[in-house]
Amino acid sequence: MGLGLAYAGSQNEQVRGILMHVLAEGKTPLVVVAFTAISLGLVFVGSCNEDVAQEIIFALMDRSESDLADPLARFLPLGLGLLYLGKQDSVEATAEVSKTFNENN
């Protein structure tokens, strides 16, 4: 979270590399993945960055149903939403992907 707050709105590529590596790790605990997604959302707020959006979506898709039932899993879509803050017209493709997730998750 510290990197997300420190670099909020900066779209810093070095921070992106560090945080995206955390999301890509398959064995990273959900709490770490959740706060990493929020941090990425903060750093790239309103940027519609497709690479970051895709990595957050992949992190969601890689989680088990029990992980997605955890309240912390709600932070992943929140991080995704931050990417598109104020850019409603640009969110269509990502919104279509989000429809594939089960409503119970």
C-alpha positions in Angstrom: 0.0 0.0 0.0 2.9 2.3 0.7 4.0 2.4 -3.0 0.4 3.0 -4.1 0.0 5.9 -1.8 3.4 7.4 -2.5 3.1 7.2 -6.3 -0.7 7.8 -6.6 -1.5 9.2 -10.0 2.1 9.1 -11.2 1.8 6.2 -13.7 5.3 5.2 -12.7 6.5 2.2 -14.8 9.1 1.0 -12.2 6.3 0.8 -9.6 4.2 -1.1 -12.1 6.9 -3.6 -12.7 7.3 -4.3 -9.0 3.6 -4.6 -8.3 2.7 -6.6 -11.4 5.3 -9.1 -10.4 3.5 -9.6 -7.1 0.1 -10.1 -8.9 1.7 -12.6 -11.3 3.0 -14.9 -8.6 0.6 -17.8 -8.2 1.3 -18.5 -4.5 0.9 -14.9 -3.2 -1.6 -14.8 -0.4 -4.9 -13.1 -1.1 -4.3 -10.2 1.3 -1.1 -9.3 -0.6 -2.8 -9.6 -4.0 -5.8 -7.5 -2.8 -3.7 -4.6 -1.6 -1.4 -4.8 -4.6 -4.4 -4.4 -6.9 -5.5 -1.3 -4.9 -1.9 0.1 -5.1 -1.8 -0.4 -8.9 -5.2 1.2 -9.1 -3.9 4.2 -7.2 -0.7 4.6 -9.2 -2.6 4.3 -12.5 -5.8 6.0 -11.4 -7.9 7.2 -14.4 -5.3 6.0 -16.9 -7.3 3.0 -18.4 -4.0 1.1 -18.5 -4.8 -2.2 -20.3 -1.8 -4.1 -19.0 -2.6 -3.3 -15.4 -6.3 -4.1 -16.0 -5.4 -7.4 -17.6 -3.1 -8.4 -14.8 -5.8 -7.7 -12.2 -8.3 -9.6 -14.2 -5.9 -12.6 -14.4 -5.3 -12.4 -10.7 -9.1 -12.6 -10.2 -9.4 -15.5 -12.6 -6.6 -17.5 -10.9 -8.2 -17.4 -7.5 -10.3 -20.3 -6.1 -13.9 -19.9 -5.2 -13.1 -20.0 -1.6 -10.6 -17.1 -2.1 -13.2 -15.1 -4.0 -15.7 -15.6 -1.2 -13.3 -13.8 1.2 -14.2 -10.1 1.7 -10.6 -9.2 0.7 -11.3 -10.3 -2.8 -13.5 -7.3 -3.3 -10.4 -5.1 -3.4 -9.4 -6.6 -6.8 -12.4 -5.1 -8.6 -11.9 -1.9 -6.6 -8.3 -1.6 -8.0 -9.7 -2.3 -11.4 -12.3 0.4 -11.0 -9.7 3.0 -10.0 -8.0 2.5 -13.4 -11.2 3.7 -15.1 -12.1 6.4 -12.6 -13.7 9.2 -14.6 -13.3 7.3 -17.9 -16.7 5.6 -18.2 -16.6 5.5 -22.1 -13.3 3.5 -22.0 -14.5 0.8 -19.7 -16.6 -1.2 -22.1 -14.2 -4.1 -22.9 -13.3 -4.6 -19.2 -16.9 -4.5 -18.2 -17.7 -7.3 -20.6 -15.0 -9.4 -19.1 -16.3 -8.8 -15.6 -19.7 -10.1 -16.6 -18.1 -13.6 -16.9 -17.5 -13.7 -13.2 -20.2 -15.5 -11.1 -22.3 -13.0 -9.2 -21.8 -15.1 -6.0 -18.1 -14.4 -6.0 
